[in-house]
Structure formats: structure tokens, C-alpha cells
């Protein structure tokens, strides 16, 4: 029987947010069975809680934003939730003293380190899974971009992800992986967020990427890649897209068994 999981010990760290540039202290705390994953805004009156659920998604422009209203909000939750989901964390209190988790180096590496440092423990309750009985398909083509996602019934969580960018430094990239804590850490967690250089001005005008820089974002130019270090994987861009997808799937509220 698969058991629900939380962390053994409380752990904290701090850093700036990717889009807000706000300095935020983030604390993971163990939570009881059937609690789920909840963000607690400790800087706001009455310490409001936001359940990590698709029902609380307020925006998906260059990141996933969840909240209860325009004031009780948390930006860019996908990197953090991706690590928690991959490590099978069902119940966790996430305290934030601002409105965005730290971006760190633009990957999920630091969140994985926090989970491992805190320790993962089984709890005395059965884990709840989403199990598909038939395929589910999503498709959208807005002329600028086309996205197709299909989820098939499976006994485990596997993802086959392809991207095709009309850019010589990105092009077609692909990865297929069974998602386990070990595979996520070694194959996915180090992949960093990225953008194209021509997007930066419009992002800034929209009030986004205030905390972005070459230390936490791979910037793709017309003929070169700008970063404080070389690519961590040959296909780092599709790996980061997979990281984001896992984080968004975490908003389903329970672990999933599917081939996506």
C-alpha cells in the first residue's frame, strides 16, 4: 500500500522572486494526513491559506499564479510544486512572508535540496491517486503556438515531451521519462527557466521578470545563448518545460498515474 507523505523536519531559506524581485523567506513544515499542500501568507492579516489546487489558479502568464483574490496571491509556484510532486509529498505547510517563492537559479534544484534536508516520511494513511479509465486529450492552436497534451491510462507516472521552436539554438527537443524522485533530481531538477532576448522588454513593461537575470534565466539570442554557465543538459529547454508541466499537474491535488 502506498502511504501519504510529508517531511520530517521544518526547514527555511530565502531569496528573491523571478517576477516580483521581492525578497521572500520560505518555510516548509510537516502537515497532517489529508491536509494537502497549502501556502500560508504569514505577512498578511490572519495568515490566509491558499490550497495548491487548479481551482485557485488566477493566471498562467509566464508562470502559474494561485490565490484567493488579488491581494491573497502567490506567483510562480510551478518550480516548487514540481519538486514536491516528484518526491510524492502529499501534505505540507509552505509559509511565505511575501507573494512569490524564491527563484534561486531558475531550476528546482534548491527545492529538491530542501526536501532532502528536511527528510521525507510516510504517514498512517493511504495515498490517493488519480487513475485514468480512458485517454484525455487537450489541444489548442492560437496561430502563434500550438499545444497538444494527451494523458493515457498507466500504472505509473510517465511523460513523453517534445518541443519544436522555430529557432536554430532550440529547434526540436525531446525527453521521455518515468517520474521518480531519483529521475526527477538527476534528469529534470537542474533545468533552468529560459526566455528569448526579444521578449525581455515586453516582459518588463508588463511588470514581469523584475527579478530575472543571467544568474537565474537562460536568455536565448539570435546567434548565442546568454547565461552565467553553459547549458546543464544538451536539451535543457525541453527538460525545463517538463519540470513546469509536473508542477502544474501538482495542482490536481493528488498524485497521478498516467502516461502523458
Backbone bond lengths (Angstrom), bond angles and torsions (degrees), N, CA, C in turn:
res aa  C-N    CA-C-N  psi(-1)  N-CA   C-N-CA  omega(-1)  CA-C   N-CA-C  phi
1 X - - - 1.464 - - 1.518 109.54 -
2 X 1.346 116.65 133.09 1.453 121.96 175.82 1.523 109.65 -82.33
3 X 1.332 115.66 128.64 1.455 121.44 -177.31 1.524 111.39 -102.54
4 X 1.334 115.32 152.05 1.456 120.20 173.80 1.527 109.63 -63.57
5 X 1.346 115.28 156.42 1.462 119.74 -176.00 1.525 110.99 -133.80
6 X 1.342 114.17 147.72 1.447 121.62 169.51 1.521 107.09 -138.74
7 X 1.329 118.01 -166.86 1.463 120.38 177.22 1.530 110.03 -101.08
8 X 1.308 115.51 159.26 1.466 120.43 -177.99 1.525 111.59 -81.70
9 X 1.332 116.85 -43.44 1.468 121.01 -173.36 1.523 111.54 -128.80
10 X 1.316 115.61 151.91 1.465 122.09 174.69 1.525 109.83 -68.27
11 X 1.335 116.27 144.96 1.464 120.10 178.32 1.521 109.26 -148.45
12 X 1.339 116.69 143.72 1.464 121.49 -178.12 1.516 111.20 -134.30
13 X 1.320 115.58 155.66 1.455 122.64 170.74 1.523 107.22 -159.38
14 X 1.319 117.53 -178.19 1.468 119.89 -178.94 1.517 110.33 -150.74
15 X 1.318 115.17 162.38 1.454 121.55 178.69 1.512 109.68 175.58
16 X 1.334 117.13 178.06 1.458 120.85 -178.01 1.527 110.55 -93.23
17 X 1.340 115.76 153.54 1.451 121.57 177.99 1.516 111.97 -83.36
18 X 1.329 116.85 149.04 1.462 122.08 -178.08 1.517 112.26 -62.68
19 X 1.315 117.80 -47.66 1.463 120.32 -174.07 1.514 113.19 -93.73
20 X 1.325 118.39 -34.04 1.464 120.90 -176.95 1.524 113.31 -91.80
21 X 1.337 117.02 -25.83 1.474 123.44 -172.58 1.521 112.09 66.55
22 X 1.330 116.72 10.77 1.460 120.47 178.96 1.529 110.34 -73.74
23 X 1.332 115.63 138.79 1.462 120.64 175.38 1.521 108.04 -78.93
24 X 1.323 116.13 125.40 1.458 121.30 -175.54 1.520 110.68 -130.30
25 X 1.336 114.78 134.01 1.458 120.42 168.70 1.523 107.30 -93.12
26 X 1.328 116.43 129.87 1.454 121.42 179.87 1.523 108.88 -119.85
27 X 1.323 116.01 134.96 1.456 122.44 -178.30 1.518 109.78 -129.96
28 X 1.331 115.82 128.16 1.465 121.51 171.83 1.519 108.21 -95.04
29 X 1.350 116.17 133.35 1.459 120.72 176.17 1.526 109.60 -130.84
30 X 1.343 117.84 143.65 1.469 120.15 175.86 1.522 110.97 -58.17
31 X 1.325 116.03 149.32 1.468 121.10 179.01 1.521 109.16 -133.25
32 X 1.339 117.42 154.61 1.466 120.88 -178.18 1.528 112.32 -73.48
33 X 1.323 115.98 171.34 1.465 121.76 -179.69 1.525 110.58 -60.30
34 X 1.323 115.03 146.48 1.466 123.45 177.44 1.529 113.85 62.96
35 X 1.317 116.81 16.77 1.466 121.77 -179.98 1.531 110.71 -80.57
36 X 1.316 115.98 -34.02 1.451 120.72 -174.21 1.517 111.61 80.11
37 X 1.301 115.87 -167.29 1.467 122.09 177.58 1.517 108.23 -107.70
38 X 1.319 116.04 123.13 1.459 120.57 -177.20 1.528 111.12 -131.15
39 X 1.330 114.72 137.52 1.460 121.89 173.62 1.530 108.30 -93.44
40 X 1.313 116.15 132.74 1.467 121.76 179.76 1.528 108.13 -117.32
41 X 1.326 117.41 117.80 1.464 122.29 177.80 1.528 109.03 -84.90
42 X 1.321 116.30 92.33 1.461 120.88 -176.21 1.522 113.07 -70.53
43 X 1.338 117.46 -14.49 1.463 121.10 -179.56 1.517 112.68 -85.22
44 X 1.335 117.24 -8.92 1.459 120.73 -178.03 1.526 111.43 -104.41
45 X 1.317 115.93 156.85 1.460 121.64 -179.80 1.530 111.08 -57.71
46 X 1.312 115.70 136.05 1.464 124.04 178.64 1.514 113.85 67.07
47 X 1.333 117.75 9.66 1.477 122.03 175.45 1.540 111.32 47.84
48 X 1.343 117.90 63.56 1.470 120.07 -177.24 1.535 112.19 -62.76
49 X 1.333 114.77 146.97 1.458 122.20 179.91 1.530 110.37 -107.61
50 X 1.315 115.88 138.69 1.461 122.25 175.61 1.524 107.59 -119.11
51 X 1.319 117.02 115.93 1.455 120.60 178.25 1.523 109.01 -73.53
52 X 1.321 116.57 134.93 1.467 121.59 177.51 1.520 108.30 -72.46
53 X 1.334 116.09 89.68 1.455 122.29 -175.63 1.521 109.72 -144.54
54 X 1.328 115.86 146.88 1.466 120.56 175.10 1.522 110.86 -58.02
55 X 1.315 117.83 -25.16 1.462 121.46 179.87 1.523 112.23 -68.38
56 X 1.340 116.66 -17.37 1.464 120.87 -179.55 1.523 112.98 -106.38
57 X 1.338 117.57 12.84 1.465 120.59 178.22 1.530 109.61 -73.14
58 X 1.327 116.10 125.78 1.463 121.96 -179.96 1.526 112.60 -106.82
59 X 1.328 116.99 -20.06 1.460 119.27 -178.42 1.513 111.47 -168.34
60 X 1.348 115.36 153.86 1.467 120.58 -179.83 1.524 111.38 -135.96
61 X 1.328 116.40 27.95 1.460 120.35 178.44 1.514 109.77 -85.41
62 X 1.326 116.26 109.53 1.473 123.73 179.59 1.527 112.05 55.37
63 X 1.314 116.43 34.37 1.457 121.53 179.29 1.518 109.11 149.37
64 X 1.317 116.02 160.36 1.459 120.46 -178.42 1.527 109.12 -101.21
65 X 1.322 115.16 122.56 1.461 122.53 -178.32 1.522 109.18 -112.09
66 X 1.335 116.20 130.01 1.458 120.22 176.04 1.529 109.26 -121.01
67 X 1.317 115.98 157.63 1.454 118.74 179.11 1.515 111.87 174.25
68 X 1.324 114.64 178.30 1.458 122.17 177.88 1.522 111.05 -101.47
69 X 1.334 116.39 -27.65 1.462 123.21 176.35 1.524 107.31 -164.99
70 X 1.333 117.95 -169.31 1.461 120.81 -175.78 1.520 113.42 -69.78
71 X 1.324 117.47 -18.67 1.462 120.96 179.45 1.537 111.75 -95.57
72 X 1.332 115.92 -40.82 1.468 120.65 -178.61 1.523 107.46 -94.51
73 X 1.321 115.39 92.13 1.463 121.25 -166.03 1.525 109.83 -146.94
74 X 1.326 116.56 152.29 1.463 121.95 171.83 1.523 107.86 -137.53
75 X 1.315 116.02 122.49 1.458 121.73 -179.72 1.534 111.47 -88.06
76 X 1.318 115.52 155.27 1.469 124.15 166.57 1.529 112.58 51.22
77 X 1.321 115.63 63.18 1.471 120.60 -177.07 1.527 113.02 -92.52
78 X 1.337 118.47 -8.53 1.467 120.65 -168.15 1.524 114.71 -66.88
79 X 1.328 119.22 -35.63 1.472 119.93 -179.14 1.527 110.84 -66.39
80 X 1.313 115.60 -45.18 1.463 121.44 178.91 1.525 110.98 -64.18
81 X 1.331 117.36 -49.12 1.459 120.67 -177.34 1.527 111.40 -65.17
82 X 1.318 116.96 -30.98 1.460 120.46 178.04 1.520 111.14 -60.28
83 X 1.320 117.00 -45.77 1.464 121.01 179.67 1.520 111.11 -65.64
84 X 1.319 117.17 -42.92 1.467 120.56 -179.90 1.529 110.71 -63.18
85 X 1.325 116.52 -42.24 1.459 121.32 -178.61 1.529 110.84 -65.49
86 X 1.333 116.10 -44.53 1.463 120.24 -179.05 1.522 111.93 -64.03
87 X 1.326 117.47 -31.60 1.461 121.05 179.80 1.529 112.08 -90.41
88 X 1.313 116.81 6.36 1.456 120.79 174.08 1.510 114.81 70.28
89 X 1.342 116.84 27.48 1.467 120.58 179.06 1.528 109.27 -78.84
90 X 1.324 116.32 117.03 1.469 121.48 -178.81 1.516 112.97 -94.62
91 X 1.334 116.54 -33.91 1.464 121.85 -172.04 1.523 110.15 -129.77
92 X 1.329 116.52 122.26 1.464 119.67 -177.64 1.521 110.28 -161.55
93 X 1.332 115.30 139.02 1.458 122.55 170.81 1.526 107.50 -98.09
94 X 1.325 116.52 124.39 1.465 121.37 178.41 1.521 107.82 -115.54
95 X 1.309 117.14 105.76 1.461 121.10 179.50 1.528 110.24 -91.86
96 X 1.333 115.27 133.32 1.461 122.40 177.94 1.516 109.10 -129.45
97 X 1.332 117.40 137.03 1.461 119.16 176.51 1.530 111.35 -101.52
98 X 1.347 115.22 19.52 1.456 121.69 173.87 1.528 107.86 -157.45
99 X 1.329 117.16 -168.33 1.460 119.42 -168.29 1.528 116.06 -103.15
100 X 1.340 118.39 13.27 1.455 119.84 178.40 1.528 110.09 -155.85
101 X 1.342 117.66 131.90 1.467 118.92 176.10 1.522 110.42 -63.02
102 X 1.325 117.65 155.34 1.460 120.18 176.41 1.525 111.44 -60.56
103 X 1.329 116.16 145.38 1.458 120.59 177.99 1.529 111.29 -87.07
104 X 1.336 116.52 -23.47 1.468 122.23 -176.89 1.527 109.71 54.00
105 X 1.345 118.83 -119.30 1.468 120.20 -178.14 1.524 112.69 -98.71
106 X 1.339 116.87 12.42 1.451 120.21 178.65 1.517 114.49 89.57
107 X 1.326 116.61 2.15 1.461 121.95 178.49 1.525 109.32 -117.24
108 X 1.346 115.65 -168.14 1.473 120.39 175.54 1.524 111.56 -103.63
109 X 1.318 116.90 9.76 1.465 121.92 -174.40 1.525 112.72 -56.41
110 X 1.326 117.94 -47.56 1.464 120.55 -176.33 1.525 110.93 -68.15
111 X 1.323 117.88 -34.50 1.463 119.92 177.94 1.526 111.16 -66.83
112 X 1.332 116.88 -37.87 1.470 120.51 175.10 1.517 109.74 -61.74
113 X 1.328 116.81 -43.50 1.467 120.59 178.98 1.524 111.04 -60.48
114 X 1.326 117.05 -41.56 1.468 120.49 179.18 1.531 111.08 -62.84
115 X 1.323 116.51 -43.96 1.468 120.46 179.22 1.519 110.46 -60.44
116 X 1.328 116.44 -44.81 1.469 120.14 -178.15 1.520 111.36 -69.23
117 X 1.334 117.28 -37.22 1.462 120.85 178.37 1.531 110.84 -67.24
118 X 1.320 116.36 -38.30 1.467 120.48 -179.90 1.518 111.41 -73.17
119 X 1.326 116.94 -30.48 1.453 121.76 -177.81 1.514 111.39 87.89
120 X 1.319 116.84 141.92 1.460 122.74 179.61 1.524 108.84 -110.29
121 X 1.336 116.96 132.54 1.468 120.35 -179.44 1.532 110.42 -129.25
122 X 1.334 115.35 148.00 1.457 121.40 173.97 1.522 109.75 -79.40
123 X 1.330 115.63 151.08 1.461 121.71 179.19 1.532 109.83 -118.24
124 X 1.297 115.98 165.94 1.468 121.58 -173.69 1.527 111.83 -86.21
125 X 1.330 115.90 56.69 1.456 121.30 176.29 1.518 108.22 -158.31
126 X 1.314 116.57 147.02 1.459 121.33 -177.16 1.526 110.46 -73.18
127 X 1.333 115.21 137.81 1.459 121.18 177.64 1.522 109.72 -70.74
128 X 1.307 116.71 141.71 1.460 122.23 179.67 1.532 109.70 -101.99
129 X 1.318 116.27 130.92 1.463 121.97 -178.93 1.524 110.97 -116.21
130 X 1.321 114.89 152.73 1.459 120.89 164.12 1.524 106.40 -92.12
131 X 1.323 116.87 120.96 1.461 122.50 -179.58 1.523 108.06 -121.91
132 X 1.328 116.59 123.60 1.460 120.87 -177.29 1.526 111.54 -81.93
133 X 1.308 115.12 142.50 1.463 120.37 174.59 1.519 111.29 -99.16
134 X 1.325 116.65 -20.48 1.466 121.35 178.21 1.522 108.22 -154.37
135 X 1.351 118.12 162.20 1.468 120.65 -178.51 1.531 112.64 -61.82
136 X 1.326 115.11 148.48 1.463 122.76 175.65 1.528 107.17 -124.87
137 X 1.332 116.67 130.24 1.466 119.98 -175.29 1.522 111.11 -125.52
138 X 1.333 115.44 139.61 1.470 122.81 176.04 1.519 107.81 -128.35
139 X 1.331 117.48 134.15 1.457 120.94 178.39 1.517 109.43 -145.08
140 X 1.315 116.26 136.21 1.464 121.35 174.58 1.523 108.26 -145.77
141 X 1.317 116.26 140.03 1.468 122.29 177.11 1.523 107.47 -137.39
142 X 1.354 114.78 104.42 1.468 118.97 -177.79 1.526 111.67 -101.19
143 X 1.344 116.22 26.23 1.465 124.78 179.36 1.522 112.07 76.84
144 X 1.338 117.25 -45.35 1.463 119.24 177.84 1.530 110.59 -76.50
145 X 1.328 115.82 -37.38 1.462 120.56 -177.76 1.523 110.31 -143.82
146 X 1.314 115.59 147.37 1.463 121.23 173.94 1.518 108.12 -121.87
147 X 1.331 115.96 135.38 1.463 121.82 179.66 1.519 108.91 -130.40
148 X 1.314 116.27 132.04 1.461 120.79 175.70 1.521 108.89 -132.59
149 X 1.318 116.60 127.33 1.464 122.20 178.55 1.521 107.98 -130.13
150 X 1.318 116.70 128.87 1.459 121.29 175.86 1.523 108.74 -128.32
151 X 1.311 116.76 131.85 1.465 122.48 177.81 1.520 108.83 -113.72
152 X 1.338 116.19 125.66 1.453 122.28 -178.99 1.532 110.06 -110.94
153 X 1.324 117.63 151.59 1.469 119.85 174.61 1.524 111.03 -56.91
154 X 1.328 116.59 141.61 1.463 121.98 -179.62 1.520 108.99 -158.20
155 X 1.312 116.13 162.02 1.464 120.66 176.15 1.518 111.75 -92.84
156 X 1.347 116.58 -2.25 1.463 121.35 179.09 1.518 109.06 -145.65
157 X 1.333 116.96 178.64 1.460 122.46 -178.50 1.525 108.25 -102.34
158 X 1.334 116.18 107.33 1.458 122.02 -179.87 1.525 109.15 -127.86
159 X 1.326 115.69 145.22 1.466 120.17 178.96 1.527 109.41 -133.13
160 X 1.322 115.70 134.72 1.464 123.86 173.92 1.520 105.95 -119.68
161 X 1.331 117.31 110.59 1.469 121.77 -169.26 1.531 109.80 -122.77
162 X 1.319 116.16 131.65 1.468 122.09 175.76 1.520 109.59 -130.03
163 X 1.327 116.32 143.05 1.463 121.74 171.74 1.526 108.39 -126.76
164 X 1.319 115.82 154.28 1.464 121.31 178.53 1.519 107.88 -143.02
165 X 1.342 116.05 96.26 1.456 122.34 179.56 1.524 108.98 -100.43
166 X 1.298 115.88 137.26 1.464 119.98 178.76 1.531 109.39 -81.78
167 X 1.333 114.53 62.18 1.465 121.62 -179.46 1.523 107.72 -145.45
168 X 1.316 117.92 131.67 1.469 120.45 -174.19 1.523 114.88 -63.03
169 X 1.334 118.39 -23.98 1.463 120.54 -178.57 1.531 112.57 -90.72
170 X 1.321 116.57 -5.28 1.470 120.77 177.78 1.519 109.62 -118.85
171 X 1.330 116.25 -65.46 1.454 121.21 177.17 1.522 112.87 60.20
172 X 1.329 114.85 -141.96 1.461 120.96 179.77 1.529 109.97 -93.24
173 X 1.323 116.49 129.78 1.463 121.78 176.28 1.520 108.47 -136.42
174 X 1.321 115.70 152.06 1.464 120.24 -174.11 1.524 110.20 -148.39
175 X 1.339 115.73 146.45 1.461 121.18 171.52 1.528 108.16 -150.00
176 X 1.306 116.53 141.36 1.464 122.73 174.93 1.518 106.87 -130.05
177 X 1.345 116.13 129.52 1.462 119.29 -171.05 1.521 111.10 -154.88
178 X 1.327 115.88 137.80 1.456 120.61 166.28 1.523 106.97 -81.94
179 X 1.315 117.35 127.26 1.464 120.75 -172.78 1.529 110.27 -86.06
180 X 1.306 115.38 110.94 1.460 124.00 173.24 1.525 107.14 -129.02
181 X 1.332 118.71 163.91 1.466 118.72 176.77 1.528 112.31 -55.51
182 X 1.328 116.46 -40.93 1.460 120.22 -177.32 1.530 111.27 -67.99
183 X 1.344 116.70 -45.82 1.462 119.98 179.82 1.523 111.48 -66.44
184 X 1.321 116.15 -39.30 1.459 119.15 178.99 1.522 110.62 -61.81
185 X 1.321 116.56 -46.50 1.471 119.18 -178.52 1.515 111.88 -61.42
186 X 1.323 117.99 -47.71 1.463 120.50 -173.08 1.527 113.78 -82.02
187 X 1.329 117.37 -31.78 1.457 120.22 -171.39 1.521 114.93 -106.90
188 X 1.328 117.53 -18.14 1.469 120.24 -173.03 1.527 113.41 -124.71
189 X 1.318 117.62 -41.68 1.470 120.58 -166.72 1.530 114.21 -63.25
190 X 1.332 117.98 -24.73 1.465 120.37 -177.30 1.527 112.90 -85.06
191 X 1.330 117.60 -9.91 1.465 120.95 -176.57 1.528 110.78 -71.48
192 X 1.326 116.10 129.11 1.466 121.68 -173.16 1.533 112.79 -98.59
193 X 1.314 114.91 156.36 1.452 120.92 176.96 1.521 110.02 -67.06
194 X 1.325 116.37 157.50 1.466 119.46 -176.40 1.514 110.61 -146.93
195 X 1.327 115.33 161.70 1.457 121.66 173.73 1.520 107.87 -153.84
196 X 1.318 116.73 169.32 1.462 122.16 176.55 1.528 109.12 -96.10
197 X 1.332 116.08 147.16 1.465 119.55 -174.50 1.528 112.56 -60.46
198 X 1.342 117.29 -32.17 1.458 119.78 -178.52 1.536 112.45 -72.10
199 X 1.342 117.43 -10.65 1.465 121.10 179.00 1.517 112.85 -86.78
200 X 1.321 117.53 -18.23 1.465 120.95 -168.13 1.523 112.43 -61.02
201 X 1.342 117.39 -46.35 1.462 119.42 -177.62 1.519 111.92 -62.36
202 X 1.340 116.94 -42.83 1.466 119.63 -179.28 1.525 111.21 -68.22
203 X 1.340 117.13 -34.61 1.465 120.60 176.30 1.526 110.32 -63.29
204 X 1.328 116.21 -44.21 1.466 120.37 179.92 1.537 110.84 -63.96
205 X 1.325 116.18 -40.83 1.463 120.01 179.67 1.525 111.62 -64.72
206 X 1.322 115.60 -28.78 1.462 120.74 179.12 1.526 112.39 -85.07
207 X 1.330 116.48 2.43 1.458 120.99 179.69 1.514 113.51 80.31
208 X 1.331 116.95 18.79 1.461 121.87 -179.16 1.519 110.33 -107.93
209 X 1.336 114.96 167.78 1.470 122.98 174.32 1.531 113.47 58.76
210 X 1.335 117.38 27.64 1.466 119.88 178.76 1.525 111.66 -64.33
211 X 1.340 116.52 -29.02 1.454 120.06 179.45 1.513 113.22 -99.35
212 X 1.330 116.39 6.71 1.461 120.49 -178.36 1.515 112.26 -77.52
213 X 1.321 115.90 145.83 1.461 122.72 177.44 1.505 109.05 -166.84
214 X 1.306 116.28 174.83 1.465 119.93 -176.91 1.524 112.44 -66.77
215 X 1.330 117.45 -14.08 1.465 120.11 178.17 1.518 111.77 -81.83
216 X 1.354 117.87 -12.67 1.470 119.51 -179.57 1.528 113.86 -136.21
217 X 1.309 117.18 4.47 1.463 121.10 179.85 1.524 109.94 -143.42
218 X 1.332 116.17 135.77 1.461 120.73 171.28 1.523 106.82 -85.31
219 X 1.322 117.10 122.17 1.460 121.88 179.31 1.533 108.13 -105.16
220 X 1.323 115.03 124.89 1.460 121.17 -176.91 1.522 109.29 -101.41
221 X 1.334 116.09 117.81 1.454 121.40 177.41 1.515 111.15 -95.37
222 X 1.315 115.68 -175.45 1.465 119.82 -178.51 1.523 112.29 -64.44
223 X 1.339 116.20 -35.67 1.460 118.78 -175.80 1.527 113.58 -136.14
224 X 1.330 117.30 10.41 1.456 119.86 178.07 1.528 110.36 -157.71
225 X 1.328 114.81 162.78 1.461 121.75 177.93 1.516 108.74 -108.99
226 X 1.328 116.07 128.07 1.455 122.09 -179.17 1.534 109.51 -100.33
227 X 1.308 116.55 125.44 1.461 121.72 179.10 1.512 108.09 -166.94
228 X 1.330 116.06 159.09 1.467 119.29 176.93 1.521 111.38 -77.10
229 X 1.338 117.86 -10.80 1.463 122.10 176.04 1.518 109.20 -147.74
230 X 1.315 117.13 162.29 1.457 121.17 179.95 1.525 110.26 -68.79
231 X 1.322 115.66 168.01 1.449 120.11 179.24 1.527 110.68 -58.47
232 X 1.318 116.18 139.56 1.460 121.85 -177.84 1.528 111.58 -82.88
233 X 1.332 115.98 -24.59 1.460 122.33 174.01 1.527 106.62 -137.28
234 X 1.312 117.11 152.38 1.459 120.00 177.18 1.521 110.72 -60.49
235 X 1.338 116.31 -36.78 1.465 121.75 179.53 1.531 110.52 -111.96
236 X 1.326 115.88 49.38 1.466 120.79 -175.51 1.525 112.68 -62.11
237 X 1.330 117.67 -29.27 1.464 119.99 -175.69 1.527 111.47 -68.07
238 X 1.323 118.27 -46.19 1.460 119.42 179.03 1.524 110.80 -69.74
239 X 1.313 117.29 -30.58 1.471 119.89 177.65 1.530 110.55 -65.82
240 X 1.334 116.45 -38.26 1.466 117.22 177.87 1.522 110.79 -70.15
241 X 1.321 117.31 -35.92 1.463 119.22 175.95 1.531 110.72 -61.45
242 X 1.325 116.83 -38.18 1.461 120.72 175.98 1.523 110.32 -65.09
243 X 1.325 117.68 -40.36 1.460 122.34 176.43 1.534 110.11 -56.99
244 X 1.329 116.24 -46.55 1.468 120.51 179.51 1.528 111.44 -62.83
245 X 1.335 116.37 -42.34 1.460 120.32 -179.32 1.524 111.17 -60.37
246 X 1.321 116.82 -44.09 1.466 120.57 179.21 1.522 110.40 -61.18
247 X 1.337 116.52 -40.77 1.463 120.16 178.19 1.510 112.70 -63.04
248 X 1.333 116.80 -38.44 1.468 119.47 178.42 1.527 111.07 -71.70
249 X 1.334 117.59 -35.67 1.466 120.06 177.25 1.528 111.27 -64.58
250 X 1.332 116.68 -25.76 1.465 120.05 177.69 1.522 111.47 -60.94
251 X 1.331 116.45 -24.02 1.464 120.55 -179.35 1.528 112.64 -73.55
252 X 1.335 117.22 -3.11 1.462 120.21 172.43 1.532 110.57 -68.99
253 X 1.326 116.81 -20.40 1.459 120.61 174.24 1.509 115.63 94.08
254 X 1.318 117.06 -3.62 1.456 120.41 175.57 1.528 108.82 -158.18
255 X 1.300 116.80 163.17 1.445 122.07 179.69 1.538 109.82 -63.21
256 X 1.330 115.70 155.13 1.446 120.14 -176.55 1.525 110.88 -125.79
257 X 1.319 115.61 143.08 1.456 122.04 171.26 1.521 106.39 -113.16
258 X 1.328 116.78 105.73 1.459 121.22 -177.33 1.516 109.02 -162.90
259 X 1.327 114.59 155.99 1.478 121.84 170.71 1.522 106.28 -106.64
260 X 1.313 116.18 111.88 1.476 121.52 -172.25 1.511 109.80 -108.11
